Amino acid sequence: MSDALARLTARLAETAPGLRVETGPGPTGPYAYDASNYRVPPQAVAFPRSTGDVVAVLRACKETGVPVTARGGGTSMAGNAVGPGVVLDFSRYMNRILHIDEAAGTARVEAGVVLDALRSATALHGLTFGPDPSSHSRCTLGGMIGNDACGNRSVRDGRTSSHIEALEIVTADGVRAVADRTGLHPVDPRDADHVARLEADVRRLISDNLSQIRTELGRIPRQVSGYQLHHLLPENGFDMARALVGTEGSCAVVTAATVRLMATAPAVALLALGYDDVVDAAEDVTEILRWSPSAVEGMDEAIVATMRARRGPDSVTGLPEGRAWLYVELDGDDQTTVTARAAELLDALKAQGRMTGGRVVDSAAERRSLWRVREDGAGLAARLVDGRESWPGWEDSAVAPEDLADYLRDFRKLLAAHELTGVMYGHFGAGCVHVRINFDLATDEGRAAARRFLHEAATLVVARGGTLSGEHGDGRARGELLEVMYSHRMIRTFAAFKEVFDPEGLLNPGVIVAPAPLDADLALHQIQPLATEFAFPHDEDGFAGAARRCVGVGRCRSDAGGVMCPSYRATGEENDSTRGRARMLQEMVRGETVKDGWRSTEVKDALDLCLSCKACSSDCPVGVDMATYKAEFLHHHYKGRLRPRSHYSLGWLPLTSALAGFAARPVNALLRGPVGRLLARLGGVTTKRRIPAFASRRTLREVLRAAKPEEPAKALLFVDSFTRAFRPHVAGAVSRVLADAGIRSTAEDGLCCGLTWVSTGQLSVARRIMARTVAHLDNGDERPIIVAEPSCAAALKRDVPELLDTDAARRVADRVHTFAGALTELAEPGWNPPPLPETVVLQTHCHEYATFKGRRPADLLRRLGVRKVDEAEGCCGLAGNFGFEEQHYDTSMAVADLALKPRLDELDGRAVVADGFSCATQIDHLAGDQGVRALHLAELLDPAADRPGETP
């Protein structure tokens, strides 16, 4: 710890004793990154709970000369939210909605409030906050204010600055003030003279530079680059609040804001329009704008192809033929009128002759699916289906909408001249283009080439009357290029404005004023390949390339939608998010702050609360698979060392359960008493859970004997270790349902997928187990392999080929189906199951959700006639060994509280379906005492079973 940092932390201990301040590579490592190309390790991260904490930090930093960077969701794409001193994370605690004034149409919020949280709260009043960036599920209002964010509907709603009534700020020397539409006002009357001097200095600066400000600023709707000083012109009323929006935390720290709300339109129509390329799409924008749309968004085919590859072909539905698309949204008060206008616009565009196809999207589900593709654009474009990587840096330029097509033509020529390719998407109706480019930022030659391109791109957009940034801000990516866009006098004016507020340059240094070189502090670097057990076949640099998949877009920090990331949703800690863990792995690979490699305790701690649910491999736009990374890390971390006790007691469960089956009755009796609790403690297993009862070998033999088909089998029923040991009756039910559906099966017993050894990082053992299983199954038999336990099916489908990396393993994986998938794909046409309940509560296993896209139980149940499937969207919390481990019990229950437990609390006699043994065990733990038992889907469909729940 440096002397300055030691003095800073000591000072904060005196002035803000309750303030949480973290130092060291483990807690601060993830904060070296945002969603940009940059890496700037901070000295400390502070988590303020109040404005008083912020004041204390700024005063201590002024005393010690330590810089300060304010941070919200950390989704900045230009390097706006990383800094070398203290990072203030507002998202953790200062995330309260302080007041909603329905009559005035305003809300007062703290800087760390996530946009979706505000919109959910205001929706109860029929109101919303207009700007809606694609990161709306995790971006904060403070971050949106920092870079003047816009979003998908900016063609109508404009920028954040248009919706700000007042900002509550703290200056670099710790003075609180309010910036509003008329100027700057002190919070504490004792600071009145100081604040008056600040305002007077700013007024003089504006008065001295009127002509420059009037001619260079505010020329096009999306001109975000630089400082927006035109709001301070006399004709604009000296609007200090709007002038400070977009300053990226370089002039003051925003702690709260009063924002203007707007009414939510009751009627909406979406047009999906196809084109041969993005230039053709841009040509139609001028005509579309005549129809006053609420959104005009564009994207190219690479994003759609990647979405379908990552989440299944059904993840994108409703797009017309084309290689580029526009989404055009119209809204209004009456649905009939809005739909009619959409049809008229479609006819008008057909007459233009550029479209390859177009349609009005009537289905709400299709609209949600299409918007999800657009909103995940940054992540999907970062790692494409063909493995190519692309990067920001020139991802936010904008021109006047009528100039967009010509700009895109010239820009594509520039890309070609530099032998670069770019994936384009963005807010075409506002003239703003997001593009990720295949820069080589890891080598000196590549960085020099990127620098040349960026300067030429800046010259191009300025020649077209455009701006370097249309909503992401300049940050570290474009600060150097401001001299291409603005006169020397304007650059000096920006510097003078910052100096009024921050004379010592401590607030977010290196951004906008006195910018760092655009190729300084780049995160990418040349690496030495690491020897690994998993093959990482989709990542060019193996494990290092896999960890590098994370580019910081932060979808894992969302509180709703999808399953990722359950541990973050339970704790709210950045280090417990998929992104935080990936950044720590990147730090490990880099070897600068985390120096112990695979033996790093900081990385182990970051991975500790990962449930290995695999949801990130599907939900993360770039396909991060933290479960696999954790398994690889644990293998190396404990190689040749004593492991945690649970790795032996739970990791070797397939073997111990097989032995227990020979004496199931006495073993179960023993485990229910004091000896069982003692063994649990010795094995690192929580005593707060009942240990599931083992089934006897005799029961298993009887089930398998009854399951033998009389005619030749069409499929193999893989009897996994969990089904064999704990619920052999499920194997019987699966066999009967498959036969009823025309899929006669024969049981394969005595094999194992190796999952428990994978999840505990015992990969050498897992490899041996898997190799034996593959050798048995890859015998020329091409029949489908159907697995009752979803986690084991997922292991056979994905872990086995990626760990063994053999053709035989891949052949076996290609044959694997879950039970739900088998019924979806293999059942005879016209098969009808027995009568089913009208409503079902469903807990889908996370591994099934992540690995078997488009073949999930919920879809099958609906197709079979269940009217309402109430799915607990999220992880159950048990997650195999995780929830049984003593130190993870509380987190396991906190995860269950997010989605599963609320469904069980409102069960009201409905049937509960959970194919995963972990999920069923968690349900038993939560509600078994109330007589609730989760059914495997096969039990619900079993023609020989009593029908549970209501019948139609």
Rosetta blueprint (number, residue, H / E / L):
1 M L
2 S L
3 D H
4 A H
5 L H
6 A H
7 R H
8 L H
9 T H
10 A H
11 R H
12 L H
13 A H
14 E H
15 T H
16 A L
17 P L
18 G L
19 L L
20 R E
21 V E
22 E E
23 T L
24 G L
25 P H
26 G H
27 P H
28 T H
29 G H
30 P H
31 Y H
32 A H
33 Y E
34 D L
35 A L
36 S L
37 N L
38 Y E
39 R E
40 V L
41 P L
42 P L
43 Q L
44 A E
45 V E
46 A E
47 F E
48 P L
49 R L
50 S L
51 T H
52 G H
53 D H
54 V H
55 V H
56 A H
57 V H
58 L H
59 R H
60 A H
61 C H
62 K H
63 E H
64 T H
65 G L
66 V L
67 P L
68 V E
69 T E
70 A E
71 R E
72 G L
73 G L
74 G L
75 T L
76 S L
77 M L
78 A L
79 G L
80 N L
81 A L
82 V L
83 G L
84 P L
85 G L
86 V E
87 V E
88 L E
89 D E
90 F L
91 S L
92 R L
93 Y L
94 M L
95 N L
96 R L
97 I E
98 L E
99 H E
100 I E
101 D E
102 E L
103 A L
104 A L
105 G L
106 T E
107 A E
108 R E
109 V E
110 E E
111 A L
112 G L
113 V L
114 V E
115 L H
116 D H
117 A H
118 L H
119 R H
120 S H
121 A H
122 T H
123 A H
124 L L
125 H L
126 G L
127 L E
128 T E
129 F L
130 G L
131 P L
132 D E
133 P L
134 S L
135 S L
136 H L
137 S L
138 R L
139 C L
140 T E
141 L H
142 G H
143 G H
144 M H
145 I H
146 G H
147 N H
148 D L
149 A L
150 C L
151 G E
152 N L
153 R L
154 S H
155 V H
156 R H
157 D H
158 G L
159 R L
160 T H
161 S H
162 S H
163 H H
164 I E
165 E E
166 A E
167 L E
168 E E
169 I E
170 V E
171 T L
172 A L
173 D L
174 G L
175 V L
176 R E
177 A E
178 V E
179 A E
180 D E
181 R L
182 T L
183 G E
184 L E
185 H E
186 P E
187 V L
188 D L
189 P H
190 R H
191 D H
192 A H
193 D H
194 H H
195 V H
196 A H
197 R H
198 L H
199 E H
200 A H
201 D H
202 V H
203 R H
204 R H
205 L H
206 I H
207 S H
208 D H
209 N L
210 L H
211 S H
212 Q H
213 I H
214 R H
215 T H
216 E H
217 L L
218 G L
219 R L
220 I L
221 P L
222 R L
223 Q L
224 V L
225 S L
226 G L
227 Y L
228 Q L
229 L H
230 H H
231 H H
232 L H
233 L L
234 P H
235 E H
236 N H
237 G L
238 F L
239 D L
240 M H
241 A H
242 R H
243 A H
244 L H
245 V L
246 G L
247 T L
248 E L
249 G L
250 S L
251 C L
252 A L
253 V E
254 V E
255 T E
256 A E
257 A E
258 T E
259 V E
260 R E
261 L L
262 M E
263 A E
264 T L
265 A L
266 P L
267 A E
268 V E
269 A E
270 L E
271 L E
272 A E
273 L E
274 G E
275 Y E
276 D L
277 D L
278 V H
279 V H
280 D H
281 A H
282 A H
283 E H
284 D L
285 V H
286 T H
287 E H
288 I H
289 L H
290 R L
291 W L
292 S L
293 P L
294 S L
295 A E
296 V E
297 E E
298 G E
299 M E
300 D E
301 E H
302 A H
303 I H
304 V H
305 A H
306 T H
307 M H
308 R H
309 A H
310 R H
311 R H
312 G L
313 P H
314 D H
315 S H
316 V L
317 T L
318 G L
319 L L
320 P L
321 E L
322 G L
323 R L
324 A E
325 W E
326 L E
327 Y E
328 V E
329 E E
330 L E
331 D E
332 G E
333 D L
334 D L
335 Q H
336 T H
337 T H
338 V H
339 T H
340 A H
341 R H
342 A H
343 A H
344 E H
345 L H
346 L H
347 D H
348 A H
349 L H
350 K H
351 A H
352 Q H
353 G L
354 R L
355 M L
356 T L
357 G E
358 G E
359 R E
360 V E
361 V E
362 D L
363 S L
364 A H
365 A H
366 E H
367 R H
368 R H
369 S H
370 L H
371 W H
372 R H
373 V H
374 R H
375 E H
376 D L
377 G H
378 A H
379 G H
380 L H
381 A H
382 A H
383 R E
384 L L
385 V L
386 D L
387 G L
388 R L
389 E E
390 S L
391 W E
392 P L
393 G L
394 W L
395 E L
396 D L
397 S E
398 A E
399 V L
400 A L
401 P H
402 E H
403 D H
404 L H
405 A H
406 D H
407 Y H
408 L H
409 R H
410 D H
411 F H
412 R H
413 K H
414 L H
415 L H
416 A H
417 A H
418 H L
419 E L
420 L L
421 T L
422 G E
423 V E
424 M E
425 Y E
426 G E
427 H E
428 F H
429 G H
430 A H
431 G L
432 C E
433 V E
434 H E
435 V E
436 R E
437 I E
438 N L
439 F L
440 D L
441 L L
442 A L
443 T L
444 D H
445 E H
446 G H
447 R H
448 A H
449 A H
450 A H
451 R H
452 R H
453 F H
454 L H
455 H H
456 E H
457 A H
458 A H
459 T H
460 L H
461 V H
462 V H
463 A H
464 R L
465 G L
466 G L
467 T E
468 L L
469 S L
470 G L
471 E L
472 H L
473 G L
474 D L
475 G H
476 R H
477 A H
478 R H
479 G H
480 E H
481 L H
482 L H
483 E H
484 V H
485 M H
486 Y L
487 S L
488 H H
489 R H
490 M H
491 I H
492 R H
493 T H
494 F H
495 A H
496 A H
497 F H
498 K H
499 E H
500 V H
501 F H
502 D L
503 P L
504 E L
505 G L
506 L L
507 L E
508 N L
509 P L
510 G L
511 V L
512 I L
513 V L
514 A L
515 P L
516 A L
517 P L
518 L L
519 D L
520 A L
521 D L
522 L E
523 A L
524 L L
525 H L
526 Q L
527 I L
528 Q L
529 P L
530 L L
531 A L
532 T L
533 E L
534 F L
535 A L
536 F L
537 P L
538 H L
539 D L
540 E L
541 D L
542 G H
543 F H
544 A H
545 G H
546 A H
547 A H
548 R L
549 R L
550 C L
551 V L
552 G L
553 V L
554 G L
555 R H
556 C H
557 R H
558 S L
559 D L
560 A L
561 G L
562 G L
563 V L
564 M L
565 C L
566 P H
567 S H
568 Y H
569 R H
570 A H
571 T H
572 G L
573 E L
574 E H
575 N H
576 D H
577 S L
578 T H
579 R H
580 G H
581 R H
582 A H
583 R H
584 M H
585 L H
586 Q H
587 E H
588 M H
589 V H
590 R H
591 G L
592 E L
593 T L
594 V L
595 K L
596 D L
597 G H
598 W H
599 R H
600 S L
601 T H
602 E H
603 V H
604 K H
605 D H
606 A H
607 L H
608 D L
609 L L
610 C L
611 L L
612 S L
613 C L
614 K L
615 A L
616 C H
617 S H
618 S H
619 D H
620 C L
621 P L
622 V L
623 G L
624 V L
625 D L
626 M H
627 A H
628 T H
629 Y H
630 K H
631 A H
632 E H
633 F H
634 L H
635 H H
636 H H
637 H H
638 Y L
639 K L
640 G L
641 R L
642 L L
643 R L
644 P L
645 R H
646 S H
647 H H
648 Y H
649 S H
650 L L
651 G L
652 W L
653 L H
654 P H
655 L H
656 T H
657 S H
658 A H
659 L H
660 A H
661 G H
662 F H
663 A H
664 A H
665 R H
666 P H
667 V H
668 N H
669 A H
670 L H
671 L H
672 R L
673 G L
674 P H
675 V H
676 G H
677 R H
678 L H
679 L H
680 A H
681 R H
682 L H
683 G L
684 G L
685 V E
686 T L
687 T L
688 K L
689 R L
690 R L
691 I L
692 P L
693 A L
694 F L
695 A L
696 S L
697 R H
698 R H
699 T H
700 L H
701 R H
702 E H
703 V H
704 L H
705 R H
706 A H
707 A L
708 K L
709 P L
710 E L
711 E L
712 P L
713 A L
714 K L
715 A E
716 L E
717 L E
718 F E
719 V L
720 D L
721 S H
722 F H
723 T H
724 R H
725 A H
726 F H
727 R L
728 P H
729 H H
730 V H
731 A H
732 G H
733 A H
734 V H
735 S H
736 R H
737 V H
738 L H
739 A H
740 D H
741 A L
742 G L
743 I L
744 R L
745 S E
746 T E
747 A E
748 E E
749 D L
750 G L
751 L L
752 C L
753 C L
754 G L
755 L H
756 T H
757 W H
758 V H
759 S H
760 T L
761 G L
762 Q L
763 L H
764 S H
765 V H
766 A H
767 R H
768 R H
769 I H
770 M H
771 A H
772 R H
773 T H
774 V H
775 A H
776 H H
777 L H
778 D L
779 N L
780 G L
781 D L
782 E L
783 R L
784 P L
785 I E
786 I E
787 V E
788 A L
789 E L
790 P H
791 S H
792 C H
793 A H
794 A H
795 A H
796 L H
797 K H
798 R H
799 D H
800 V H
801 P H
802 E H
803 L H
804 L H
805 D L
806 T L
807 D H
808 A H
809 A H
810 R H
811 R H
812 V H
813 A H
814 D H
815 R L
816 V E
817 H E
818 T E
819 F H
820 A H
821 G H
822 A H
823 L H
824 T H
825 E H
826 L H
827 A L
828 E L
829 P L
830 G L
831 W L
832 N L
833 P L
834 P L
835 P L
836 L L
837 P L
838 E L
839 T E
840 V E
841 V E
842 L E
843 Q L
844 T L
845 H L
846 C H
847 H H
848 E H
849 Y H
850 A H
851 T H
852 F L
853 K L
854 G L
855 R L
856 R L
857 P H
858 A H
859 D H
860 L H
861 L H
862 R H
863 R H
864 L L
865 G L
866 V L
867 R L
868 K E
869 V E
870 D E
871 E E
872 A L
873 E L
874 G L
875 C L
876 C L
877 G L
878 L L
879 A L
880 G L
881 N L
882 F H
883 G H
884 F H
885 E E
886 E H
887 Q H
888 H H
889 Y H
890 D H
891 T H
892 S H
893 M H
894 A H
895 V H
896 A H
897 D L
898 L L
899 A L
900 L H
901 K H
902 P H
903 R H
904 L H
905 D H
906 E L
907 L L
908 D L
909 G L
910 R L
911 A E
912 V E
913 V E
914 A L
915 D L
916 G L
917 F H
918 S H
919 C H
920 A H
921 T H
922 Q H
923 I H
924 D H
925 H H
926 L H
927 A H
928 G H
929 D H
930 Q H
931 G L
932 V L
933 R L
934 A L
935 L E
936 H L
937 L H
938 A H
939 E H
940 L H
941 L H
942 D L
943 P L
944 A L
945 A L
946 D L
947 R L
948 P L
949 G L
950 E L
951 T L
952 P L
